[in-house]
């Protein structure tokens, strides 16, 4: 039977198409806490599409045989495999094997026999079930918590991060950025999302008073989004699971499945 799908690399001219699929992959309530909420996301996508670095994100479009875009996969190569950032199929094209076609292409194009990893929010059971049927299993749990920063201290004057000017330039272009917060004996990677949030995946940051004061000194308007294994005091926004499986096992599950393994809604 001839497949109704084509999967191909997205072109630079399709940056806006890719951006639209990335935004559609998450409901707005979750998208607000990711880079996908940025109104300058298309500039980031365009720069990624033009990049030649081996670790740059890969974007693949799912299209119908007449060329209509129907879905998207985004992944990054990893030293031990690949990390799937997004897999999404437009609503009117679901339940026809499009997600399976995209995932199979990603696994084939990655050219690796390592591990496939991805994150799924726990309040999307249909997506979790789809990946579990492909053999992926939970590897870690993360809680997304929003924490207020302390008032800036008049006696605390931290040294500005040395990479802050470069991060500021990226922030003006993309609406998000990262920098290194260097304190005595420790350094934390810190993200910025829009004008409202700092972001960290290091659970040590909320417990480090000096780090919190340094962030408040940099921008007292922001709160801290911490994505960590354990809940923290603050507003819990979401919980996610890190799923993992050997690439070879997932590839075999896609090949052996007798029916289209297609989720009913976008995969985060």
Secondary structure, 3 states (H helix, E strand, C coil): CCCCEEEEECCHHHHHHHHHHHHHCCCHHHHCCCHHHCCCHHHHHHHHHHCCCCCCCEEEEEEECCCCEEEEEEEEEECCEEEEEEEEECHHHCCCCHHHHHHHHHHHHHCCCCEEEEEEECCCHHHHHHHHHCCCEEEEEEEEEEECCCCCCCCCCCCCCCCHHHHHHHHHHHCEEEEEEEECCEEEEEEEECCCEEEECCCCCCCCHHHHHHHHHHCCCCEEEEEECCCCCCEEEEEEEEEEEEHHHHHHHHHHCCCCCCCCCCEC
